[in-house]
Amino acid sequence: MLRFIGVVESVKEELSRVRIFDEFAAGLQGLDTFSHLIILYWFHRREDEESRRVLKVTPRRHPGAPEVGVFASRSPSRPNPIGFAVTERVKREGTILWVKGLDAVEGSPILDIKPYLPRADAFPEAVVPEWTLRGPKT
């Protein structure tokens, strides 16, 4: 069973405030030594059955993108509405994290946080369809 560890409290332009619940505070030890974090969150506005049954989408943020299976997209409509963002850690104040690059909305539950490790998480040789090169990075 999933346990939410925190919540997105505010999103102001590029800067987001994430509150980690007190019971998980000890898990933040050492996080300050990483400049970037991977944040997994729940698309709480896509929990309805209709959104969770979507299996084909046309990526809206990529002009000219073809229809693809949901697993070949970053659509929030999916069987398990889990969001993923690589963020820049700006600062930490106790159980509050300030990050840049989180594309979640206020109220989004946080599932997990992991440090971004360039050696393990970056693959410059990765091959992607041409349509993914148009539009935003997310």
N, CA, C and O atoms as CSV, one atom per row, in Angstrom:
chain,resi,resn,atom,element,x,y,z
A,1,MET,N,N,0.833,-1.172,0.000
A,1,MET,CA,C,0.000,0.000,0.000
A,1,MET,C,C,0.888,1.250,0.000
A,1,MET,O,O,1.869,1.322,0.741
A,2,LEU,N,N,0.541,2.216,-0.826
A,2,LEU,CA,C,1.297,3.463,-0.894
A,2,LEU,C,C,1.061,4.316,0.345
A,2,LEU,O,O,-0.038,4.345,0.897
A,3,ARG,N,N,2.109,5.007,0.769
A,3,ARG,CA,C,1.998,5.968,1.876
A,3,ARG,C,C,2.543,7.290,1.368
A,3,ARG,O,O,3.682,7.361,0.907
A,4,PHE,N,N,1.746,8.322,1.451
A,4,PHE,CA,C,2.213,9.636,1.054
A,4,PHE,C,C,3.155,10.159,2.135
A,4,PHE,O,O,2.874,10.034,3.327
A,5,ILE,N,N,4.282,10.749,1.706
A,5,ILE,CA,C,5.274,11.239,2.664
A,5,ILE,C,C,5.221,12.754,2.842
A,5,ILE,O,O,5.888,13.305,3.718
A,6,GLY,N,N,4.427,13.423,2.010
A,6,GLY,CA,C,4.341,14.874,2.092
A,6,GLY,C,C,3.344,15.401,1.084
A,6,GLY,O,O,2.562,14.644,0.508
A,7,VAL,N,N,3.378,16.723,0.875
A,7,VAL,CA,C,2.421,17.367,-0.024
A,7,VAL,C,C,3.051,18.623,-0.625
A,7,VAL,O,O,3.855,19.298,0.018
A,8,VAL,N,N,2.671,18.924,-1.869
A,8,VAL,CA,C,3.076,20.185,-2.494
A,8,VAL,C,C,2.176,21.264,-1.908
A,8,VAL,O,O,0.960,21.231,-2.097
A,9,GLU,N,N,2.770,22.220,-1.198
A,9,GLU,CA,C,1.969,23.258,-0.543
A,9,GLU,C,C,1.755,24.479,-1.418
A,9,GLU,O,O,0.697,25.105,-1.353
A,10,SER,N,N,2.727,24.824,-2.224
A,10,SER,CA,C,2.533,25.976,-3.104
A,10,SER,C,C,3.441,25.875,-4.313
A,10,SER,O,O,4.523,25.290,-4.264
A,11,VAL,N,N,2.965,26.461,-5.398
A,11,VAL,CA,C,3.719,26.523,-6.640
A,11,VAL,C,C,3.690,27.980,-7.076
A,11,VAL,O,O,2.632,28.497,-7.436
A,12,LYS,N,N,4.820,28.636,-7.049
A,12,LYS,CA,C,4.937,30.041,-7.453
A,12,LYS,C,C,5.915,30.110,-8.618
A,12,LYS,O,O,7.125,29.981,-8.434
A,13,GLU,N,N,5.378,30.314,-9.821
A,13,GLU,CA,C,6.186,30.337,-11.033
A,13,GLU,C,C,7.054,29.086,-11.071
A,13,GLU,O,O,6.532,27.978,-11.198
A,14,GLU,N,N,8.369,29.243,-10.963
A,14,GLU,CA,C,9.252,28.077,-11.051
A,14,GLU,C,C,9.544,27.434,-9.702
A,14,GLU,O,O,10.055,26.315,-9.649
A,15,LEU,N,N,9.225,28.125,-8.612
A,15,LEU,CA,C,9.594,27.650,-7.279
A,15,LEU,C,C,8.420,26.957,-6.593
A,15,LEU,O,O,7.316,27.499,-6.536
A,16,SER,N,N,8.666,25.761,-6.075
A,16,SER,CA,C,7.620,25.005,-5.372
A,16,SER,C,C,8.042,24.755,-3.929
A,16,SER,O,O,9.219,24.567,-3.621
A,17,ARG,N,N,7.036,24.761,-3.056
A,17,ARG,CA,C,7.252,24.467,-1.632
A,17,ARG,C,C,6.642,23.099,-1.355
A,17,ARG,O,O,5.448,22.884,-1.562
A,18,VAL,N,N,7.481,22.177,-0.882
A,18,VAL,CA,C,7.050,20.813,-0.582
A,18,VAL,C,C,7.228,20.582,0.917
A,18,VAL,O,O,8.314,20.782,1.461
A,19,ARG,N,N,6.151,20.160,1.574
A,19,ARG,CA,C,6.227,19.860,3.008
A,19,ARG,C,C,6.264,18.350,3.192
A,19,ARG,O,O,5.384,17.633,2.715
A,20,ILE,N,N,7.281,17.881,3.881
A,20,ILE,CA,C,7.392,16.464,4.218
A,20,ILE,C,C,6.778,16.286,5.601
A,20,ILE,O,O,7.062,17.058,6.516
A,21,PHE,N,N,5.943,15.277,5.748
A,21,PHE,CA,C,5.276,15.038,7.029
A,21,PHE,C,C,6.315,14.725,8.107
A,21,PHE,O,O,7.333,14.086,7.842
A,22,ASP,N,N,6.037,15.188,9.324
A,22,ASP,CA,C,6.975,15.055,10.443
A,22,ASP,C,C,7.451,13.624,10.660
A,22,ASP,O,O,8.612,13.408,11.007
A,23,GLU,N,N,6.577,12.650,10.462
A,23,GLU,CA,C,6.975,11.256,10.709
A,23,GLU,C,C,8.070,10.774,9.757
A,23,GLU,O,O,8.695,9.743,10.004
A,24,PHE,N,N,8.309,11.525,8.654
A,24,PHE,CA,C,9.338,11.144,7.684
A,24,PHE,C,C,10.542,12.085,7.724
A,24,PHE,O,O,11.428,11.990,6.874
A,25,ALA,N,N,10.583,12.989,8.697
A,25,ALA,CA,C,11.649,13.997,8.782
A,25,ALA,C,C,13.043,13.377,8.821
A,25,ALA,O,O,13.963,13.902,8.194
A,26,ALA,N,N,13.214,12.281,9.536
A,26,ALA,CA,C,14.535,11.645,9.637
A,26,ALA,C,C,15.040,11.184,8.273
A,26,ALA,O,O,16.248,11.080,8.062
A,27,GLY,N,N,14.134,10.912,7.361
A,27,GLY,CA,C,14.515,10.482,6.017
A,27,GLY,C,C,15.151,11.575,5.178
A,27,GLY,O,O,15.695,11.296,4.109
A,28,LEU,N,N,15.090,12.821,5.646
A,28,LEU,CA,C,15.683,13.944,4.916
A,28,LEU,C,C,17.169,14.131,5.219
A,28,LEU,O,O,17.839,14.928,4.561
A,29,GLN,N,N,17.681,13.411,6.197
A,29,GLN,CA,C,19.092,13.548,6.568
A,29,GLN,C,C,19.986,13.280,5.363
A,29,GLN,O,O,19.831,12.264,4.684
A,30,GLY,N,N,20.915,14.186,5.098
A,30,GLY,CA,C,21.854,14.033,3.991
A,30,GLY,C,C,21.364,14.604,2.675
A,30,GLY,O,O,22.148,14.728,1.734
A,31,LEU,N,N,20.093,14.955,2.581
A,31,LEU,CA,C,19.526,15.464,1.330
A,31,LEU,C,C,20.163,16.788,0.916
A,31,LEU,O,O,20.248,17.096,-0.273
A,32,ASP,N,N,20.610,17.570,1.901
A,32,ASP,CA,C,21.204,18.880,1.623
A,32,ASP,C,C,22.501,18.793,0.825
A,32,ASP,O,O,22.974,19.807,0.311
A,33,THR,N,N,23.078,17.615,0.712
A,33,THR,CA,C,24.336,17.463,-0.018
A,33,THR,C,C,24.121,17.228,-1.510
A,33,THR,O,O,25.088,17.107,-2.262
A,34,PHE,N,N,22.863,17.162,-1.944
A,34,PHE,CA,C,22.537,16.949,-3.359
A,34,PHE,C,C,21.912,18.214,-3.943
A,34,PHE,O,O,21.051,18.829,-3.315
A,35,SER,N,N,22.342,18.599,-5.135
A,35,SER,CA,C,21.782,19.791,-5.780
A,35,SER,C,C,20.451,19.503,-6.460
A,35,SER,O,O,19.617,20.399,-6.591
A,36,HIS,N,N,20.243,18.260,-6.894
A,36,HIS,CA,C,19.030,17.901,-7.626
A,36,HIS,C,C,18.381,16.661,-7.010
A,36,HIS,O,O,19.050,15.758,-6.507
A,37,LEU,N,N,17.053,16.661,-7.073
A,37,LEU,CA,C,16.269,15.574,-6.481
A,37,LEU,C,C,15.259,15.042,-7.486
A,37,LEU,O,O,14.746,15.792,-8.316
A,38,ILE,N,N,14.979,13.760,-7.409
A,38,ILE,CA,C,13.883,13.159,-8.164
A,38,ILE,C,C,12.700,13.100,-7.207
A,38,ILE,O,O,12.794,12.523,-6.124
A,39,ILE,N,N,11.592,13.700,-7.613
A,39,ILE,CA,C,10.395,13.695,-6.773
A,39,ILE,C,C,9.291,12.938,-7.496
A,39,ILE,O,O,8.928,13.268,-8.625
A,40,LEU,N,N,8.765,11.917,-6.827
A,40,LEU,CA,C,7.626,11.158,-7.337
A,40,LEU,C,C,6.391,11.646,-6.603
A,40,LEU,O,O,6.388,11.756,-5.377
A,41,TYR,N,N,5.345,11.936,-7.357
A,41,TYR,CA,C,4.127,12.470,-6.745
A,41,TYR,C,C,2.899,11.857,-7.398
A,41,TYR,O,O,2.992,11.216,-8.445
A,42,TRP,N,N,1.759,12.058,-6.776
A,42,TRP,CA,C,0.485,11.484,-7.216
A,42,TRP,C,C,-0.322,12.557,-7.938
A,42,TRP,O,O,-0.565,13.631,-7.388
A,43,PHE,N,N,-0.739,12.265,-9.180
A,43,PHE,CA,C,-1.613,13.175,-9.926
A,43,PHE,C,C,-3.016,13.075,-9.319
A,43,PHE,O,O,-3.883,12.401,-9.874
A,44,HIS,N,N,-3.237,13.733,-8.198
A,44,HIS,CA,C,-4.494,13.582,-7.454
A,44,HIS,C,C,-5.704,14.099,-8.221
A,44,HIS,O,O,-6.836,13.755,-7.881
A,45,ARG,N,N,-5.494,14.903,-9.231
A,45,ARG,CA,C,-6.621,15.390,-10.039
A,45,ARG,C,C,-6.958,14.431,-11.180
A,45,ARG,O,O,-7.850,14.710,-11.980
A,46,ARG,N,N,-6.254,13.311,-11.257
A,46,ARG,CA,C,-6.493,12.311,-12.299
A,46,ARG,C,C,-6.817,10.943,-11.708
A,46,ARG,O,O,-6.493,9.914,-12.300
A,47,GLU,N,N,-7.454,10.935,-10.544
A,47,GLU,CA,C,-7.773,9.668,-9.884
A,47,GLU,C,C,-9.063,9.040,-10.386
A,47,GLU,O,O,-9.364,7.894,-10.052
A,48,ASP,N,N,-9.826,9.775,-11.182
A,48,ASP,CA,C,-11.107,9.243,-11.649
A,48,ASP,C,C,-10.874,8.053,-12.584
A,48,ASP,O,O,-9.837,7.956,-13.241
A,49,GLU,N,N,-11.838,7.170,-12.629
A,49,GLU,CA,C,-11.713,5.945,-13.429
A,49,GLU,C,C,-11.511,6.231,-14.910
A,49,GLU,O,O,-10.773,5.514,-15.586
A,50,GLU,N,N,-12.161,7.275,-15.421
A,50,GLU,CA,C,-12.010,7.597,-16.843
A,50,GLU,C,C,-10.548,7.923,-17.170
A,50,GLU,O,O,-10.008,7.412,-18.151
A,51,SER,N,N,-9.912,8.762,-16.362
A,51,SER,CA,C,-8.501,9.111,-16.588
A,51,SER,C,C,-7.600,7.893,-16.443
A,51,SER,O,O,-6.593,7.774,-17.140
A,52,ARG,N,N,-7.960,6.992,-15.540
A,52,ARG,CA,C,-7.120,5.819,-15.293
A,52,ARG,C,C,-7.305,4.719,-16.335
A,52,ARG,O,O,-6.545,3.750,-16.359
A,53,ARG,N,N,-8.327,4.869,-17.208
A,53,ARG,CA,C,-8.539,3.893,-18.288
A,53,ARG,C,C,-7.898,4.331,-19.602
A,53,ARG,O,O,-7.880,3.563,-20.564
A,54,VAL,N,N,-7.375,5.548,-19.655
A,54,VAL,CA,C,-6.767,6.071,-20.882
A,54,VAL,C,C,-5.524,5.251,-21.227
A,54,VAL,O,O,-4.627,5.087,-20.401
A,55,LEU,N,N,-5.486,4.744,-22.453
A,55,LEU,CA,C,-4.324,3.970,-22.894
A,55,LEU,C,C,-3.638,4.562,-24.117
A,55,LEU,O,O,-2.523,4.161,-24.453
A,56,LYS,N,N,-4.299,5.527,-24.799
A,56,LYS,CA,C,-3.698,6.197,-25.952
A,56,LYS,C,C,-3.895,7.694,-25.802
A,56,LYS,O,O,-4.963,8.155,-25.398
A,57,VAL,N,N,-2.854,8.450,-26.131
A,57,VAL,CA,C,-2.902,9.911,-26.015
A,57,VAL,C,C,-2.148,10.545,-27.179
A,57,VAL,O,O,-1.317,9.906,-27.824
A,58,THR,N,N,-2.455,11.809,-27.433
A,58,THR,CA,C,-1.660,12.629,-28.340
A,58,THR,C,C,-0.999,13.679,-27.457
A,58,THR,O,O,-1.678,14.581,-26.967
A,59,PRO,N,N,0.302,13.583,-27.245
A,59,PRO,CA,C,0.983,14.512,-26.346
A,59,PRO,C,C,0.727,15.968,-26.729
A,59,PRO,O,O,1.142,16.418,-27.797
A,60,ARG,N,N,0.043,16.697,-25.855
A,60,ARG,CA,C,-0.379,18.077,-26.130
A,60,ARG,C,C,0.783,19.048,-26.182
A,60,ARG,O,O,0.761,19.993,-26.971
A,61,ARG,N,N,1.774,18.842,-25.379
A,61,ARG,CA,C,2.853,19.820,-25.253
A,61,ARG,C,C,3.936,19.657,-26.310
A,61,ARG,O,O,4.947,20.359,-26.279
A,62,HIS,N,N,3.731,18.739,-27.242
A,62,HIS,CA,C,4.720,18.488,-28.290
A,62,HIS,C,C,4.037,18.630,-29.648
A,62,HIS,O,O,3.420,17.680,-30.129
A,63,PRO,N,N,4.138,19.807,-30.272
A,63,PRO,CA,C,3.468,20.054,-31.554
A,63,PRO,C,C,3.802,18.987,-32.595
A,63,PRO,O,O,4.965,18.641,-32.802
A,64,GLY,N,N,2.760,18.476,-33.241
A,64,GLY,CA,C,2.946,17.477,-34.290
A,64,GLY,C,C,3.171,16.068,-33.791
A,64,GLY,O,O,3.464,15.174,-34.586
A,65,ALA,N,N,3.042,15.848,-32.500
A,65,ALA,CA,C,3.253,14.502,-31.954
A,65,ALA,C,C,2.139,13.573,-32.424
A,65,ALA,O,O,0.980,13.983,-32.500
A,66,PRO,N,N,2.478,12.332,-32.738
A,66,PRO,CA,C,1.453,11.363,-33.133
A,66,PRO,C,C,0.754,10.781,-31.900
A,66,PRO,O,O,1.220,10.954,-30.773
A,67,GLU,N,N,-0.348,10.101,-32.120
A,67,GLU,CA,C,-0.990,9.365,-31.026
A,67,GLU,C,C,-0.056,8.221,-30.626
A,67,GLU,O,O,0.486,7.513,-31.474
A,68,VAL,N,N,0.116,8.061,-29.323
A,68,VAL,CA,C,0.989,7.003,-28.808
A,68,VAL,C,C,0.316,6.334,-27.617
A,68,VAL,O,O,-0.643,6.864,-27.057
A,69,GLY,N,N,0.812,5.199,-27.245
A,69,GLY,CA,C,0.335,4.550,-26.029
A,69,GLY,C,C,0.741,5.381,-24.824
A,69,GLY,O,O,1.778,6.044,-24.846
A,70,VAL,N,N,-0.061,5.348,-23.782
A,70,VAL,CA,C,0.188,6.178,-22.604
A,70,VAL,C,C,1.571,5.915,-21.994
A,70,VAL,O,O,2.160,6.817,-21.398
A,71,PHE,N,N,2.086,4.706,-22.136
A,71,PHE,CA,C,3.394,4.387,-21.570
A,71,PHE,C,C,4.538,4.960,-22.406
A,71,PHE,O,O,5.692,4.932,-21.978
A,72,ALA,N,N,4.223,5.481,-23.600
A,72,ALA,CA,C,5.203,6.164,-24.448
A,72,ALA,C,C,5.025,7.677,-24.330
A,72,ALA,O,O,5.465,8.431,-25.197
A,73,SER,N,N,4.374,8.115,-23.246
A,73,SER,CA,C,4.104,9.542,-23.039
A,73,SER,C,C,4.336,9.911,-21.578
A,73,SER,O,O,4.600,9.057,-20.732
A,74,ARG,N,N,4.230,11.199,-21.312
A,74,ARG,CA,C,4.308,11.693,-19.933
A,74,ARG,C,C,2.945,12.217,-19.490
A,74,ARG,O,O,2.863,13.053,-18.590
A,75,SER,N,N,1.887,11.734,-20.112
A,75,SER,CA,C,0.530,12.177,-19.794
A,75,SER,C,C,0.185,11.882,-18.334
A,75,SER,O,O,0.556,10.830,-17.812
A,76,PRO,N,N,-0.531,12.812,-17.664
A,76,PRO,CA,C,-0.979,12.535,-16.301
A,76,PRO,C,C,-2.132,11.531,-16.251
A,76,PRO,O,O,-2.404,10.950,-15.201
A,77,SER,N,N,-2.805,11.328,-17.376
A,77,SER,CA,C,-3.873,10.315,-17.439
A,77,SER,C,C,-3.211,8.978,-17.713
A,77,SER,O,O,-2.649,8.761,-18.786
A,78,ARG,N,N,-3.279,8.084,-16.740
A,78,ARG,CA,C,-2.632,6.774,-16.866
A,78,ARG,C,C,-3.197,5.842,-15.795
A,78,ARG,O,O,-3.810,6.313,-14.837
A,79,PRO,N,N,-3.001,4.533,-15.940
A,79,PRO,CA,C,-3.578,3.596,-14.971
A,79,PRO,C,C,-3.185,3.891,-13.522
A,79,PRO,O,O,-4.020,3.792,-12.623
A,80,ASN,N,N,-1.937,4.248,-13.294
A,80,ASN,CA,C,-1.467,4.656,-11.969
A,80,ASN,C,C,-0.920,6.070,-12.124
A,80,ASN,O,O,0.185,6.245,-12.637
A,81,PRO,N,N,-1.669,7.085,-11.693
A,81,PRO,CA,C,-1.290,8.472,-11.963
A,81,PRO,C,C,-0.114,8.964,-11.115
A,81,PRO,O,O,-0.273,9.754,-10.184
A,82,ILE,N,N,1.071,8.465,-11.477
A,82,ILE,CA,C,2.291,8.822,-10.759
A,82,ILE,C,C,3.072,9.828,-11.594
A,82,ILE,O,O,3.345,9.594,-12.771
A,83,GLY,N,N,3.428,10.947,-10.974
A,83,GLY,CA,C,4.249,11.962,-11.624
A,83,GLY,C,C,5.698,11.824,-11.194
A,83,GLY,O,O,6.003,11.303,-10.121
A,84,PHE,N,N,6.580,12.300,-12.054
A,84,PHE,CA,C,8.021,12.172,-11.858
A,84,PHE,C,C,8.660,13.490,-12.282
A,84,PHE,O,O,8.385,13.975,-13.380
A,85,ALA,N,N,9.495,14.073,-11.450
A,85,ALA,CA,C,10.182,15.309,-11.828
A,85,ALA,C,C,11.596,15.318,-11.262
A,85,ALA,O,O,11.824,14.965,-10.104
A,86,VAL,N,N,12.536,15.729,-12.102
A,86,VAL,CA,C,13.888,15.997,-11.629
A,86,VAL,C,C,13.910,17.480,-11.294
A,86,VAL,O,O,13.671,18.323,-12.159
A,87,THR,N,N,14.193,17.794,-10.045
A,87,THR,CA,C,14.113,19.173,-9.563
A,87,THR,C,C,15.461,19.657,-9.037
A,87,THR,O,O,16.330,18.863,-8.680
A,88,GLU,N,N,15.609,20.968,-9.000
A,88,GLU,CA,C,16.779,21.566,-8.362
A,88,GLU,C,C,16.403,21.922,-6.927
A,88,GLU,O,O,15.424,22.631,-6.695
A,89,ARG,N,N,17.174,21.432,-5.977
A,89,ARG,CA,C,16.924,21.770,-4.572
A,89,ARG,C,C,17.470,23.168,-4.321
A,89,ARG,O,O,18.671,23.407,-4.449
A,90,VAL,N,N,16.585,24.086,-3.963
A,90,VAL,CA,C,16.987,25.463,-3.695
A,90,VAL,C,C,17.401,25.613,-2.238
A,90,VAL,O,O,18.472,26.139,-1.939
A,91,LYS,N,N,16.543,25.145,-1.330
A,91,LYS,CA,C,16.886,25.173,0.093
A,91,LYS,C,C,15.962,24.249,0.861
A,91,LYS,O,O,14.923,23.809,0.369
A,92,ARG,N,N,16.381,23.974,2.085
A,92,ARG,CA,C,15.567,23.164,2.996
A,92,ARG,C,C,15.446,23.910,4.310
A,92,ARG,O,O,16.433,24.408,4.851
A,93,GLU,N,N,14.229,23.980,4.816
A,93,GLU,CA,C,13.963,24.591,6.122
A,93,GLU,C,C,13.214,23.559,6.947
A,93,GLU,O,O,11.986,23.493,6.893
A,94,GLY,N,N,13.939,22.754,7.709
A,94,GLY,CA,C,13.310,21.681,8.479
A,94,GLY,C,C,12.697,20.653,7.543
A,94,GLY,O,O,13.411,19.991,6.790
A,95,THR,N,N,11.374,20.517,7.588
A,95,THR,CA,C,10.691,19.549,6.716
A,95,THR,C,C,10.126,20.215,5.461
A,95,THR,O,O,9.340,19.604,4.736
A,96,ILE,N,N,10.519,21.455,5.203
A,96,ILE,CA,C,10.080,22.165,4.000
A,96,ILE,C,C,11.212,22.162,2.980
A,96,ILE,O,O,12.338,22.553,3.285
A,97,LEU,N,N,10.900,21.718,1.771
A,97,LEU,CA,C,11.856,21.762,0.664
A,97,LEU,C,C,11.384,22.792,-0.345
A,97,LEU,O,O,10.209,22.815,-0.712
A,98,TRP,N,N,12.290,23.639,-0.792
A,98,TRP,CA,C,12.014,24.579,-1.874
A,98,TRP,C,C,12.755,24.053,-3.093
A,98,TRP,O,O,13.975,23.889,-3.060
A,99,VAL,N,N,12.012,23.786,-4.183
A,99,VAL,CA,C,12.613,23.201,-5.376
A,99,VAL,C,C,12.168,23.948,-6.630
A,99,VAL,O,O,11.107,24.572,-6.660
A,100,LYS,N,N,13.002,23.869,-7.662
A,100,LYS,CA,C,12.663,24.397,-8.984
A,100,LYS,C,C,12.451,23.214,-9.918
A,100,LYS,O,O,13.147,22.203,-9.824
A,101,GLY,N,N,11.479,23.351,-10.825
A,101,GLY,CA,C,11.275,22.329,-11.845
A,101,GLY,C,C,10.243,21.272,-11.515
A,101,GLY,O,O,10.123,20.288,-12.245
A,102,LEU,N,N,9.494,21.445,-10.438
A,102,LEU,CA,C,8.451,20.476,-10.081
A,102,LEU,C,C,7.179,20.850,-10.826
A,102,LEU,O,O,6.631,21.933,-10.615
A,103,ASP,N,N,6.707,19.970,-11.690
A,103,ASP,CA,C,5.517,20.277,-12.498
A,103,ASP,C,C,4.233,19.743,-11.871
A,103,ASP,O,O,3.289,19.399,-12.582
A,104,ALA,N,N,4.197,19.674,-10.557
A,104,ALA,CA,C,2.994,19.255,-9.828
A,104,ALA,C,C,2.174,20.493,-9.466
A,104,ALA,O,O,2.660,21.620,-9.564
A,105,VAL,N,N,0.936,20.274,-9.050
A,105,VAL,CA,C,0.071,21.373,-8.619
A,105,VAL,C,C,-0.075,21.339,-7.098
A,105,VAL,O,O,0.230,20.338,-6.450
A,106,GLU,N,N,-0.548,22.452,-6.549
A,106,GLU,CA,C,-0.766,22.522,-5.108
A,106,GLU,C,C,-1.692,21.393,-4.665
A,106,GLU,O,O,-2.697,21.108,-5.317
A,107,GLY,N,N,-1.345,20.762,-3.562
A,107,GLY,CA,C,-2.146,19.663,-3.034
A,107,GLY,C,C,-1.707,18.292,-3.509
A,107,GLY,O,O,-2.216,17.282,-3.025
A,108,SER,N,N,-0.762,18.237,-4.457
A,108,SER,CA,C,-0.296,16.929,-4.946
A,108,SER,C,C,0.439,16.189,-3.833
A,108,SER,O,O,1.383,16.728,-3.255
A,109,PRO,N,N,0.021,14.963,-3.527
A,109,PRO,CA,C,0.725,14.166,-2.519
A,109,PRO,C,C,2.096,13.715,-3.037
A,109,PRO,O,O,2.246,13.385,-4.214
A,110,ILE,N,N,3.075,13.707,-2.158
A,110,ILE,CA,C,4.422,13.250,-2.500
A,110,ILE,C,C,4.539,11.773,-2.143
A,110,ILE,O,O,4.210,11.362,-1.031
A,111,LEU,N,N,5.014,10.980,-3.106
A,111,LEU,CA,C,5.194,9.539,-2.898
A,111,LEU,C,C,6.600,9.201,-2.417
A,111,LEU,O,O,6.782,8.349,-1.546
A,112,ASP,N,N,7.602,9.884,-2.998
A,112,ASP,CA,C,8.979,9.547,-2.660
A,112,ASP,C,C,9.905,10.649,-3.155
A,112,ASP,O,O,9.549,11.434,-4.034
A,113,ILE,N,N,11.093,10.692,-2.576
A,113,ILE,CA,C,12.161,11.595,-3.001
A,113,ILE,C,C,13.422,10.757,-3.089
A,113,ILE,O,O,13.708,9.943,-2.211
A,114,LYS,N,N,14.169,10.967,-4.160
A,114,LYS,CA,C,15.440,10.265,-4.336
A,114,LYS,C,C,16.471,11.282,-4.810
A,114,LYS,O,O,16.110,12.234,-5.502
A,115,PRO,N,N,17.734,11.109,-4.460
A,115,PRO,CA,C,18.746,12.019,-4.988
A,115,PRO,C,C,18.968,11.735,-6.471
A,115,PRO,O,O,18.951,10.583,-6.904
A,116,TYR,N,N,19.173,12.792,-7.233
A,116,TYR,CA,C,19.531,12.639,-8.645
A,116,TYR,C,C,21.023,12.345,-8.707
A,116,TYR,O,O,21.833,13.091,-8.157
A,117,LEU,N,N,21.379,11.262,-9.376
A,117,LEU,CA,C,22.776,10.855,-9.506
A,117,LEU,C,C,23.147,10.873,-10.988
A,117,LEU,O,O,22.766,9.958,-11.718
A,118,PRO,N,N,23.879,11.888,-11.454
A,118,PRO,CA,C,24.196,11.989,-12.876
A,118,PRO,C,C,24.811,10.715,-13.450
A,118,PRO,O,O,24.516,10.337,-14.584
A,119,ARG,N,N,25.646,10.067,-12.683
A,119,ARG,CA,C,26.296,8.843,-13.165
A,119,ARG,C,C,25.295,7.723,-13.430
A,119,ARG,O,O,25.508,6.892,-14.312
A,120,ALA,N,N,24.209,7.700,-12.671
A,120,ALA,CA,C,23.210,6.637,-12.809
A,120,ALA,C,C,21.969,7.079,-13.576
A,120,ALA,O,O,21.310,6.257,-14.213
A,121,ASP,N,N,21.644,8.378,-13.522
A,121,ASP,CA,C,20.358,8.840,-14.042
A,121,ASP,C,C,20.424,9.537,-15.397
A,121,ASP,O,O,19.378,9.781,-15.999
A,122,ALA,N,N,21.604,9.865,-15.895
A,122,ALA,CA,C,21.724,10.559,-17.183
A,122,ALA,C,C,22.234,9.589,-18.247
A,122,ALA,O,O,23.204,8.862,-18.033
A,123,PHE,N,N,21.570,9.594,-19.380
A,123,PHE,CA,C,21.945,8.717,-20.481
A,123,PHE,C,C,22.005,9.535,-21.771
A,123,PHE,O,O,21.045,9.525,-22.541
A,124,PRO,N,N,23.114,10.245,-22.028
A,124,PRO,CA,C,23.213,11.100,-23.211
A,124,PRO,C,C,23.020,10.340,-24.521
A,124,PRO,O,O,22.633,10.937,-25.525
A,125,GLU,N,N,23.280,9.050,-24.526
A,125,GLU,CA,C,23.149,8.250,-25.746
A,125,GLU,C,C,21.729,7.731,-25.973
A,125,GLU,O,O,21.487,7.007,-26.939
A,126,ALA,N,N,20.793,8.088,-25.102
A,126,ALA,CA,C,19.405,7.613,-25.231
A,126,ALA,C,C,18.806,8.061,-26.564
A,126,ALA,O,O,19.028,9.187,-27.010
A,127,VAL,N,N,18.056,7.180,-27.181
A,127,VAL,CA,C,17.394,7.463,-28.454
A,127,VAL,C,C,15.917,7.719,-28.179
A,127,VAL,O,O,15.266,6.944,-27.480
A,128,VAL,N,N,15.386,8.825,-28.739
A,128,VAL,CA,C,13.981,9.196,-28.551
A,128,VAL,C,C,13.384,9.587,-29.894
A,128,VAL,O,O,14.118,9.967,-30.806
A,129,PRO,N,N,12.049,9.500,-30.032
A,129,PRO,CA,C,11.412,9.942,-31.272
A,129,PRO,C,C,11.621,11.442,-31.481
A,129,PRO,O,O,11.733,12.199,-30.517
A,130,GLU,N,N,11.670,11.863,-32.733
A,130,GLU,CA,C,11.916,13.263,-33.083
A,130,GLU,C,C,10.883,14.193,-32.468
A,130,GLU,O,O,11.219,15.313,-32.081
A,131,TRP,N,N,9.624,13.752,-32.370
A,131,TRP,CA,C,8.576,14.641,-31.856
A,131,TRP,C,C,8.813,15.054,-30.410
A,131,TRP,O,O,8.309,16.091,-29.979
A,132,THR,N,N,9.573,14.262,-29.648
A,132,THR,CA,C,9.824,14.615,-28.247
A,132,THR,C,C,10.792,15.787,-28.112
A,132,THR,O,O,10.916,16.370,-27.035
A,133,LEU,N,N,11.473,16.131,-29.193
A,133,LEU,CA,C,12.434,17.231,-29.160
A,133,LEU,C,C,11.763,18.586,-29.335
A,133,LEU,O,O,12.412,19.621,-29.182
A,134,ARG,N,N,10.459,18.592,-29.658
A,134,ARG,CA,C,9.694,19.834,-29.788
A,134,ARG,C,C,8.880,20.034,-28.519
A,134,ARG,O,O,8.390,19.066,-27.936
A,135,GLY,N,N,8.735,21.262,-28.096
A,135,GLY,CA,C,7.942,21.541,-26.899
A,135,GLY,C,C,8.811,21.581,-25.657
A,135,GLY,O,O,10.037,21.625,-25.752
A,136,PRO,N,N,8.172,21.564,-24.478
A,136,PRO,CA,C,8.912,21.696,-23.212
A,136,PRO,C,C,9.725,20.452,-22.879
A,136,PRO,O,O,9.554,19.396,-23.488
A,137,LYS,N,N,10.603,20.597,-21.909
A,137,LYS,CA,C,11.456,19.479,-21.491
A,137,LYS,C,C,10.703,18.412,-20.724
A,137,LYS,O,O,11.198,17.291,-20.608
A,138,THR,N,N,9.524,18.712,-20.195
A,138,THR,CA,C,8.794,17.731,-19.384
A,138,THR,C,C,7.944,16.829,-20.234
A,138,THR,O,O,7.265,15.947,-19.710
